[in-house]
Amino acid sequence: MVNKKSTKSKKNSIFNNQKIVSFVLFFVIILIGGSAFIGGYYFAKSTIKEKTKIVHDDTKTKKALKELQRLVDENIKLKQAHKETETKNKLKSKQKKLVNSEVVDYQENVKKEEIKHIKPVIYTTKPKLVIIMDDMSFFSQVKSLKHLGIKITPSFFPPTKRHSKTAVYAKEFNHYMVHFPMQATNPNFKEEANTLHIDSSYNFIKGRVKEIKKDFPKVKFVNNHTGSKFTSDYNSMNKLYIALNKYNLIFVDSKTTYRTKAPILAKKYHQILISRDVFLDNKPDIIYIQNQLKKAIKIAKQRGYAIAICHPHTKTFEALAKSKSILKNVEVIYIDELYNLFKTNKL
């Protein structure tokens, strides 16, 4: 007879062993699952970190490329600016003679050619020299000019807000002109009020001439202030000559451009051509001004007369005051006196 107690004990032992095995298996499963979970977590974390690094590196690369592009663009702009500066400098070099109311000195090349073709004249009196002082605007200039004691013809701006009393100051002189503002070639040149343009209508031009005659009732002569663009345009000059003829005014060409149409229009309207020969004060230097004065005198000796233009600058007044010995071999006369010599065929 089998011992019941022994059988029961065996059963309990087997059951206990199964429990231990089950627990071990459960623990192993938990351990494996936990390891897999932890491994997966760190793998995912590593992957995310790697992707973040790639994105970060990509962003850095894009920033570097953007900065490189910026530097390239900046370099291109600097080169363009350098080229523009060089171009402007070249233009400035070409226009370096554009000073004192856009006055153009021809470097005397054209003038030398003209002098070659001027036949010496035989005269019984001294050669004549007209000196016109443009840009007259203020009383201090009037005072300085009168103090010189030289027969210089002042040319006054028409009255504006900036110089409102020019018509009053003109009454200080028996001989004077009006300095008529006309369009310059240089678009950056600061214009006077009511400047004549090539697109100005005849009525506008005629109106300006009428105003000048009203403000300066005794005036006989006008010359252009700047005007390199206006005087080189045939239609504009034609309208001006018609208006000037209507009010008995005579045009004196400041000759700010070699393209001036004044010779053609003067011939068309049977008028005497009067034009500038030398600019005296393109440079504010006494020696330079005196040398220019000598050039004008040389022309006067060869042709019998010459016309020089200057401006009311301090150095100009000083140079003229110191040039009386230079002027002793010519007779300085007013513009209307020269015109009368032309009219009477004495020149």
Beta strands, then each sheet from edge to edge (+ up, - down):
strand 1: 98-99
strand 2: 103-104
strand 3: 128-136
strand 4: 153-156
strand 5: 177-182
strand 6: 221-226
strand 7: 250-253
strand 8: 274-275
strand 9: 278-279
strand 10: 305-310
strand 11: 331-333
sheet 1: 1+ 2-
sheet 2: 8+ 7+ 6+ 5+ 4+ 3+ 10+ 9+
sheet 3: 8+ 7+ 6+ 5+ 4+ 3+ 11+
end
